[in-house]
Amino acid sequence: MLILVRGSLLALDHANKTGNYTVLRDLGAPGFQANNAAKLAEIFAGHRKDGIDLGGVAVLEPQLTLLPQIEPNGMLHMAGFFPSVPMQVNFELLFAPVDRQWKVFGMSVALGKAGPEAPATDPEPPKVVLTRPPDPPTATVTPKKADEKSGK
């Protein structure tokens, strides 16, 4: 699984860095190859424009958020991220079985924030209103007079 993930993301990284998507296309399943190199360049244009470097996936360990599973259509599906700072690489991959090998059928790759972040501004602290429980009801007991006790 690690080789599938790393190999696919590094192929995308090389394609993004060179602007040549033919090898990425050729490594894919027939359904992925339905996209010509120009279409793949268009799909991943944002990666090139933003200068996204996926090279870190070669040495980082991926954390899977969706364990590898075979979908009803027979495809292998997995998702996760490579924890890196300040941004992490999020991925979702779909592989099709072709000639007894898993080939990329679909991929989604994006950068996201690594870990929780403190708010940009200091928000006003929450207001705590302390309330005390209401006083228990008080009963007024009037002592009976001596003659009331005896019924006289």
N, C-alpha and C positions, 0 to 999 in steps of 0.2 A: 504494500500500500504506500509506503514511504517513497519508493522509487517512482510509482505512478504520479504521486502528488508533486514531488520535486521535479521529475522529468518534464511534466506538463507545464509547471510554472516557470521553469528555467527556459523552456522552449519559447514561451510567451515573452519572457524577459529579453531573450536574444532577438526575437522578432521586433519587439518594441525599440530596442537599441539600434537595430540596423535598418528598420523600416521595411524589411523583407519578410513577408509572412508566408512565403511558399513552403518552407520547411515545416513550420507549425501546421499549415494546412495539410501537407503530405503525411504528417504523423497521425493525423486524425482519422476517425472512422468515416466511412462513405457519407454519412449524414452531415458530418462536420465539413467534409471536403466539398459539399454543395456550395459552401462559401468560397468564392475565389479569393486570391490574395488581396485584391483591392478592397473587397468587402470586409475582410478581416482587419485591414489597415484602417478602414473607416470605423469599425466597431471599437477598436482599441486606440483610436486617435487621442482620446482624453488621457490615456496612460502616457503616450509620447509627449503630448503637450505639457503635462505636469511633471515630466521627467521621472516617473515612478521607477525606482530601482528594486527589482525583485531578487537581486543576487543573494540577499541574506537567507533565502529559503534553502540555499545549499548547505548551510551550517546550523540553522536553527531547527528545533524540534517542533513539529506542528502539534497543536492541541485540537483534537477533533470534537466538534459540537454535534455532528451527526456521524455516528459510527458507520463504517462501510456496510452497505446493505444492498441486496439485489432487489430491484424494483419489480413489480409484476410484468413489466415489458422486457425483463431480462438484463436490464442495464445496472451497472454498479454505480451507486450514488454515495457521495460523502461530502462533508463540509467541515470547516474549521478555520483556524487562524494560526499564524506564526507570530508569537509574542515578541515584539520588538518595540523599542522606544525611539522617538516619541509616537510613532505610528505603527500599527500592526497590519499585517497582510491577511485579509479575510478572503476565503475562497470557498467555492462550491463547485464540485466537479461531477460530471456524468460520463461514464465510460461504456462503450458498446463492445460486445465480444465480436472480434473479427479474426478469423483464421487462428483460433486458439490463443488470442492475445487481447488484452484490454486496450482499446484505442479511445482517445478523447472524442466525445460526442458533443459535450457542452461544457462551458466554463464561465464562471463569474468570479472576477478578482477585483477587489477594491481595498483601499487603505482606510483604516479606521483608527480612532483614538485608542491608545493603549491604556487600559485600566481606568478607574474612576478619576474624575478631575474635580478639583474644588471650583466653586462658582467664580466667575470672572470678577464680580463685585461682592462686597460684603453686604449681604442682605440684612435687613433689620431682624434682630433676634425675635423669635416668636414670643408673643405676649402670653404669659401664663396667668391665668385668673384662678386664684384659689377660692374655692367655695367651701363653706363648712356645712355639714349636714344640718338640716333644720332641727331645732330643739324638739325633743320628744314631747308629745302633748302632756300637759299636766292635768291631773285630776284633783279637783277640790273635794276633799273629804270633810264632811261636817260631822263632828261627833254627835251621837244621839244623846239626848238627855236621859236621865235615869228613868223617868216615867215612860219614855218611849220604849225602852228596852222591855219593861215588864208589861207593856200594853195598857197601863193605867192612865 
